[in-house]
Amino acid sequence: MYIGVDCGTQSTKVVVVDDDDGRIVGEASRSHKLEQGDHGRREQRVEEWTEAFRGALEEALSDAGVKAEAVRAIGISGQQHGMVALDVDGAPVHPAKLWNDTETAEWNARLIDQLGGEQGCIDKLGLVLQTGYTASKIAWLRETHPQAYRKIATLLLPHDYLNFWLTGERVAEPGDASGTGYFDTRTRSWRRDVFDVIAPELDFDTVLPRLIDSREAVGKVRPELAHELGLGDDVLVSSGGGDNMMGAIGTGNIEPGRVTISLGTSGTIAVHSSDPVVPDNAMVANFCASHGGWLPLICTMNVTSATTTLRELVGLDIDGFNRAVAEAEPGAGGITLLPFFSGERVPALPQAQASMSGLTSFNTTPENLCRAAVESATFGLRYGLELLGPLASQATQVRLVGGGAKSPVWRQIVADVLDVEVVCPQVTEAAAFGGAIQARWCDTREVEVALDTLCRNWIQLDESTLTRPQPEIVACYDGIYRRYREALSREYGIA
């Protein structure tokens, strides 16, 4: 058995996968508490992750009806960019600052200037710093909490931290490291000169974790923890990766021509590239993949987080929300929502707020409000897809994952807005499943298996979710999308 873990913003999910055929035979999740505050502060205690891991692992193994001793390897997927700053004893000096924290926007802007502007960032890193990345979080801590900053002995990302907790090893791999803001995504190496600008007092050689290849195992689960969890004494922990990188593996997006879109708390568009991408737009992230190659990425910050806000506002459960969306016509009766409840990364508006226009006494209904929320989240993805240019435009099918992908009406809206066929994998927890696939790939103790073979054998598409665009609705949405872009231009001057 192989264990896949996805430590996300809202919960930790665990899946148990049978090596014989890649079936998920057990799964479970445990929720996290999110600490939010003024100015876009979003933080979590690392204990939220380890406690959730314990509970979800125990339940998933029970659900599978297998003993923990059957586990061969574990692969961890984690929310990207989070700052986990540890002291010499491995204890956090500050709560983990998350990917969707926008409190550090001012520090991010300063760092971009110090690195020579957007072009200077691209020259040094292969991408442009974004507020969500780890770099500005470190700069923020240095200035606002100097005592905590001076205690830093190690800087890790969330999935790195879980690997450290499991094995005692402080390592990182290229996929997740790409989103730190001090990693050269073309040469797959830490960038000392950039880190010295961000944290000049910290020792580059000791603070940053050792880099390993995505195919390498981090190590084995610590004996005392293995005993506590009921695991055997020979359980490997694979390199793991960021949730987008693991989601790419979990959907088979490991070769050119594939596109994965996640309708999660945030929205992501990931495409495979065999070579580094030189972005001509600051919002395109030239990230490394966690299987080799590169994974150019677009991330929007308001997808199911935005639809949940509107759903709760009108007092509906998820089924009621989906019915309301289906009952409204395309265009939501003329209502346009800019859903920037958490600021926004694409377009780059970290301090933006949500706004709604086109409201009248006739169209302000729960159905139209719900439809506007789903449409606006999807328009944000279309905006991002257009930025990827030829890499994405040649795709004939999109593999859709995340909570929003479970909704048939949302799948149809995605197909119509993007004018492309969409389908969901049978396993919708793509990041956790990708962790399990990578764990099997890293486990070479018996038979070594190529990753493309594993993906081909283990990943199955759910043909019942296959959704094709409707030509007449596609044409209608072209006009509705223009209305959305006009609202962006009026409010924020974005052409």
C-alpha positions in Angstrom: 0.0 0.0 0.0 1.1 3.6 -0.7 -0.1 6.7 1.1 -0.8 10.0 -0.5 -1.3 13.1 1.6 -2.5 16.5 0.6 -2.1 19.2 3.3 -4.2 22.0 1.9 -5.5 25.3 3.3 -8.7 23.9 4.7 -7.8 20.3 5.5 -5.4 17.4 5.2 -6.6 14.5 3.0 -5.1 11.0 3.1 -5.6 8.3 0.5 -4.5 4.6 0.7 -3.6 3.2 -2.7 -3.3 -0.5 -3.6 -0.1 -1.2 -5.6 -1.8 -3.9 -7.7 -4.1 -1.6 -9.7 -3.8 1.9 -8.3 -7.2 1.8 -6.6 -7.9 4.0 -3.7 -9.0 1.6 -1.0 -9.3 4.0 1.9 -9.5 7.8 2.4 -10.2 10.4 5.1 -9.7 14.0 5.9 -9.4 16.4 8.8 -10.0 20.1 8.7 -7.6 22.9 9.7 -8.3 26.2 11.5 -7.3 29.3 9.6 -6.2 32.4 11.5 -7.2 35.5 9.6 -6.7 39.2 10.5 -6.5 42.7 9.1 -4.5 43.6 6.1 -4.8 40.1 4.5 -3.2 38.1 7.3 -3.7 34.3 6.9 -1.7 32.0 9.1 -1.9 28.5 10.5 -0.2 26.6 13.3 1.9 23.7 12.0 0.4 21.5 14.7 -2.9 21.8 12.7 -1.2 19.8 9.9 0.4 17.1 12.1 -2.7 16.6 14.2 -4.8 16.3 11.0 -2.3 13.9 9.5 -2.5 11.6 12.5 -6.3 11.5 12.5 -6.8 11.2 8.8 -4.1 8.5 8.4 -5.7 6.4 11.1 -9.2 6.7 9.6 -8.0 6.1 6.1 -6.2 2.9 7.0 -9.3 1.8 9.0 -11.5 2.6 5.9 -9.2 0.5 3.8 -9.3 -2.4 6.2 -5.6 -2.8 6.2 -2.9 -2.7 8.9 -0.5 0.2 9.0 2.4 -2.4 8.5 1.2 -2.8 4.9 2.4 0.8 4.0 5.5 0.9 1.8 5.9 4.6 1.2 4.3 8.0 1.8 4.1 11.0 -0.6 3.2 14.5 0.7 1.5 17.2 -1.3 1.3 20.6 0.4 -0.1 24.1 -0.1 2.6 26.1 -1.8 4.6 29.2 -0.7 3.9 29.0 3.0 6.7 30.2 5.3 7.6 27.7 8.0 10.4 29.3 10.0 12.0 27.0 12.6 14.5 27.6 15.4 17.5 25.3 16.2 15.2 22.9 18.0 12.8 22.6 15.0 10.1 24.7 16.7 8.3 27.4 14.7 9.3 31.0 15.5 6.0 32.3 14.1 2.8 30.6 12.8 3.1 29.5 9.2 2.2 32.3 6.9 0.2 30.9 4.0 0.1 31.3 0.2 -3.1 33.4 0.3 -1.7 35.9 2.9 -1.6 39.3 1.2 -0.2 41.2 4.2 3.2 41.2 2.7 2.3 43.0 -0.6 4.4 46.1 0.4 7.5 44.0 1.0 7.0 42.1 -2.2 6.9 45.4 -4.2 10.1 46.5 -2.5 11.9 43.2 -3.2 11.0 43.5 -6.9 12.6 46.9 -7.0 15.7 45.7 -5.2 16.1 42.8 -7.7 15.9 45.1 -10.7 12.2 45.2 -11.4 10.3 42.5 -13.2 13.0 41.9 -15.8 15.6 41.6 -13.0 13.4 38.9 -11.4 13.1 37.0 -14.6 16.8 37.2 -15.3 17.6 35.9 -11.8 14.7 33.5 -11.1 12.9 32.8 -14.3 9.8 34.3 -12.9 8.5 37.5 -11.2 8.0 37.6 -7.4 4.4 37.5 -6.3 2.9 38.6 -3.0 2.0 35.0 -2.2 5.5 33.7 -2.5 7.7 32.9 0.5 10.2 35.7 -0.1 8.1 38.6 1.0 6.9 36.7 4.0 10.6 36.4 5.2 11.2 40.1 4.5 8.0 41.0 6.4 9.0 38.9 9.4 12.5 40.5 9.4 11.0 43.9 9.7 7.9 43.4 11.9 9.1 40.6 14.2 12.9 41.0 14.4 13.2 38.8 17.5 11.5 35.8 15.8 13.5 36.5 12.6 16.8 36.3 14.5 15.9 32.8 15.8 15.5 31.3 12.3 17.7 28.2 11.8 15.7 26.6 9.0 13.2 27.8 6.4 10.8 25.2 5.0 7.6 25.0 2.9 4.5 23.3 4.3 5.2 20.0 2.6 8.9 20.2 3.5 7.8 20.6 7.1 5.7 17.5 7.1 8.6 15.6 5.5 10.8 16.9 8.3 8.3 15.9 10.9 8.1 12.4 9.4 11.8 11.8 8.8 13.9 14.5 10.7 15.4 15.5 7.3 15.4 19.1 6.2 15.2 18.9 2.4 13.4 20.5 -0.5 12.7 19.5 -4.1 12.5 21.7 -7.3 8.8 21.8 -7.8 7.7 23.4 -4.5 11.0 25.3 -4.2 10.1 27.2 -7.4 7.5 29.2 -5.5 9.8 30.5 -2.8 11.2 33.5 -4.7 14.8 32.7 -4.1 15.1 29.6 -6.4 16.3 29.7 -10.0 13.6 27.7 -11.8 15.8 27.2 -14.9 18.9 25.8 -13.2 17.0 24.2 -10.4 19.2 25.7 -7.7 18.9 28.2 -4.7 19.9 31.7 -5.6 22.3 33.0 -3.0 22.5 36.6 -4.2 18.6 36.9 -4.1 18.4 35.3 -0.7 21.0 37.7 0.6 18.7 40.6 -0.5 15.7 39.1 1.3 17.5 38.0 4.5 21.0 39.4 4.7 21.5 38.3 8.4 20.7 34.6 7.8 23.3 32.0 6.8 22.4 30.8 3.3 24.3 27.6 3.7 22.6 26.4 6.8 19.1 28.0 6.7 18.0 26.7 3.4 17.2 23.0 3.1 19.3 20.6 1.0 17.8 20.1 -2.5 17.0 16.6 -3.7 15.7 15.3 -7.0 12.0 14.6 -7.3 12.8 10.9 -7.8 14.8 10.7 -4.5 13.3 9.6 -1.2 13.6 12.1 1.7 14.3 9.2 4.0 12.4 6.8 6.2 9.8 7.6 8.9 11.5 8.2 12.2 11.4 4.9 14.3 9.6 6.6 17.3 7.0 8.2 15.1 6.6 5.0 13.0 5.9 3.1 16.2 3.4 5.7 17.4 1.6 5.6 14.0 1.7 1.8 13.9 3.8 1.8 10.7 6.7 -0.6 9.9 10.3 0.5 10.4 11.1 0.7 6.7 8.5 3.2 5.3 9.9 5.6 2.7 8.9 9.2 2.4 9.2 10.4 -1.2 10.3 14.0 -2.1 6.7 15.1 -2.4 5.9 18.5 -3.8 3.5 21.4 -4.0 -0.2 20.7 -4.5 -0.1 21.9 -8.1 2.8 19.7 -8.9 1.3 16.7 -7.2 -2.0 17.4 -8.9 -0.3 17.4 -12.3 1.0 13.9 -11.5 -2.4 12.8 -10.2 -4.1 13.8 -13.5 -1.4 12.4 -15.8 -0.2 15.9 -16.8 3.4 14.9 -17.3 3.8 15.3 -21.0 3.2 18.2 -23.5 -0.4 19.0 -24.6 -2.0 18.3 -21.2 -3.8 21.0 -19.2 -5.0 20.6 -15.6 -7.4 23.1 -14.0 -8.2 23.0 -10.3 -11.4 24.4 -9.0 -10.3 24.6 -5.4 -10.1 27.3 -2.8 -7.9 28.9 -5.4 -7.9 28.2 -9.1 -4.8 26.9 -10.9 -4.0 26.2 -14.5 -1.0 24.0 -15.1 0.5 22.9 -18.4 3.5 20.6 -19.0 6.6 21.9 -20.8 9.8 19.9 -21.5 11.8 23.1 -21.4 11.9 26.2 -19.1 9.4 28.9 -20.2 10.6 32.5 -20.5 7.5 34.4 -19.4 6.5 37.6 -21.2 4.0 38.3 -18.5 4.8 38.6 -14.8 1.7 36.5 -13.9 3.0 33.4 -15.6 5.0 31.3 -13.1 7.8 29.2 -14.7 7.7 26.5 -12.0 9.6 23.2 -12.1 7.5 20.1 -12.1 7.9 17.4 -9.4 8.6 14.7 -11.9 11.1 16.4 -14.2 10.4 19.1 -16.8 8.5 22.3 -16.0 5.0 23.2 -15.1 4.1 26.8 -16.2 1.4 27.8 -13.8 -1.3 30.5 -13.4 -3.0 30.8 -10.0 -6.1 32.8 -9.2 -7.0 33.3 -5.5 -10.8 33.3 -5.6 -12.6 30.2 -6.8 -14.6 28.0 -4.3 -13.6 30.5 -1.6 -15.7 33.0 -3.6 -18.6 30.7 -4.4 -18.7 29.7 -0.8 -19.0 33.3 0.3 -22.0 33.9 -2.0 -23.6 30.5 -1.2 -23.5 31.3 2.5 -24.8 34.8 1.9 -28.0 33.5 0.3 -28.3 30.6 2.8 -28.0 27.6 0.6 -26.3 24.2 1.0 -24.1 22.9 -1.9 -26.9 21.1 -3.7 -29.2 24.1 -3.4 -26.4 26.4 -4.7 -25.9 24.2 -7.8 -29.6 24.1 -8.5 -29.7 27.9 -8.2 -26.8 28.3 -10.7 -28.5 25.9 -13.1 -31.8 27.9 -12.9 -30.2 31.2 -13.9 -29.4 32.1 -17.5 -25.8 32.7 -18.7 -24.8 36.2 -17.8 -26.6 36.1 -14.4 -29.2 38.6 -15.6 -26.6 41.3 -16.3 -24.8 41.0 -12.9 -21.0 41.1 -13.0 -18.9 40.1 -10.0 -15.3 40.9 -9.5 -14.7 38.1 -6.9 -11.6 39.5 -5.2 -12.6 38.6 -1.6 -9.0 37.6 -0.8 -7.2 40.1 -3.1 -6.0 38.6 -6.4 -2.9 37.2 -7.9 -4.0 37.0 -11.6 -4.6 39.8 -12.4 -2.0 41.1 -9.9 -4.3 42.9 -7.5 -3.2 41.8 -4.0 -5.1 44.5 -2.2 -8.2 44.4 -4.3 -11.7 43.9 -2.8 -14.7 42.2 -4.3 -17.3 44.3 -6.1 -20.6 43.7 -8.0 -22.2 45.8 -10.7 -25.3 45.6 -12.9 -27.7 45.1 -10.0 -31.4 46.0 -10.5 -34.6 45.4 -8.6 -35.4 42.7 -11.2 -32.2 40.7 -11.5 -31.0 40.7 -7.8 -32.1 37.1 -7.1 -30.3 34.3 -5.2 -30.1 32.4 -8.5 -28.3 35.2 -10.4 -26.0 35.9 -7.5 -24.9 32.3 -7.4 -24.5 32.2 -11.1 -22.4 35.4 -11.1 -20.1 33.8 -8.5 -19.4 30.7 -10.6 -19.1 32.7 -13.8 -16.7 35.2 -12.4 -14.4 32.5 -10.9 -14.4 30.9 -14.3 -13.7 34.2 -16.1 -10.6 34.6 -13.9 -9.4 31.2 -15.2 -10.0 32.2 -18.8 -8.0 35.4 -18.2 -5.2 33.2 -16.9 -5.4 30.7 -19.7 -5.1 33.4 -22.3 -1.8 34.5 -20.6 -0.3 31.0 -21.3 -0.7 31.5 -25.0 0.4 28.6 -27.3 1.2 26.3 -24.4 -2.5 26.1 -23.4 -4.3 27.1 -26.6 -3.3 23.9 -28.4 -5.0 21.7 -25.7 -8.1 19.8 -26.9 -9.1 18.6 -23.5 -8.8 20.0 -19.9 -8.6 17.7 -16.9 -10.7 19.2 -14.2 -10.1 18.6 -10.4 -11.0 20.2 -7.1 -14.2 20.6 -5.2 -15.9 22.7 -7.9 -15.3 20.0 -10.5 -17.9 17.8 -8.8 -20.7 20.2 -10.0 -22.1 19.3 -13.4 -23.3 22.8 -14.0 -19.9 24.3 -13.2 -18.3 21.8 -15.5 -20.6 22.9 -18.3 -19.8 26.6 -17.6 -16.1 25.9 -17.7 -16.5 24.1 -21.1 -18.6 26.9 -22.5 -16.4 29.8 -21.2 -13.1 28.2 -22.2 -14.6 26.6 -25.4 -12.8 23.3 -24.7 -13.9 19.7 -23.7 -13.4 19.0 -20.0 -13.3 15.7 -18.1 -12.6 14.7 -14.5 -10.3 11.9 -13.5 -12.0 9.1 -11.5 -9.9 10.2 -8.5 -10.8 13.8 -7.8 -8.3 14.2 -5.0 -5.6 14.6 -7.6 -2.9 16.1 -5.3 -3.2 13.3 -2.7 -3.3 10.7 -5.4 -0.3 12.3 -7.1 1.5 11.9 -3.8 0.8 8.2 -3.7 1.9 7.8 -7.3 5.1 9.6 -6.6 5.7 7.5 -3.5 5.4 4.3 -5.6 7.7 5.8 -8.3 10.3 6.6 -5.6 10.0 3.1 -4.1 12.6 1.1 -6.1 13.2 -1.6 -3.5 11.6 -4.3 -5.7 10.4 -3.5 -9.2 11.3 -0.1 -10.6 8.4 1.4 -12.6 8.5 4.4 -14.9 6.2 7.3 -13.9 4.4 7.4 -17.3 3.6 3.7 -16.9 2.2 4.3 -13.4 0.1 7.2 -14.7 -1.2 5.3 -17.6 -2.1 2.3 -15.5 -3.4 4.0 -12.4 -5.2 7.1 -13.7 -8.6 6.6 -15.2 -11.0 9.2 -16.5 -14.6 9.4 -15.4 -16.3 9.4 -18.8 -19.6 10.3 -17.1 -18.1 13.8 -16.5 -17.1 14.4 -20.1 -18.5 17.8 -21.0 -18.4 19.4 -24.4 -18.8 23.1 -25.1 -22.2 24.2 -26.6 -21.4 26.4 -29.6 -24.3 28.8 -29.1 -23.5 29.3 -25.4 -19.8 29.7 -26.3 -20.7 32.6 -28.5 -22.9 34.1 -25.8 -20.1 33.8 -23.2 -17.7 35.7 -25.4 -19.9 38.8 -24.9 -20.4 38.2 -21.2 -16.6 37.7 -20.7 -16.0 41.1 -22.5 -18.4 42.6 -20.0 -16.2 41.2 -17.2 -13.1 42.5 -18.8 -14.7 46.0 -19.1 -15.5 45.9 -15.4 -11.9 45.1 -14.7 -10.8 48.0 -16.8 -13.2 50.5 -15.1 -12.3 49.4 -11.6 -8.6 48.7 -11.9 -7.4 50.1 -15.3 -6.6 46.6 -16.6 -7.0 46.4 -20.4 
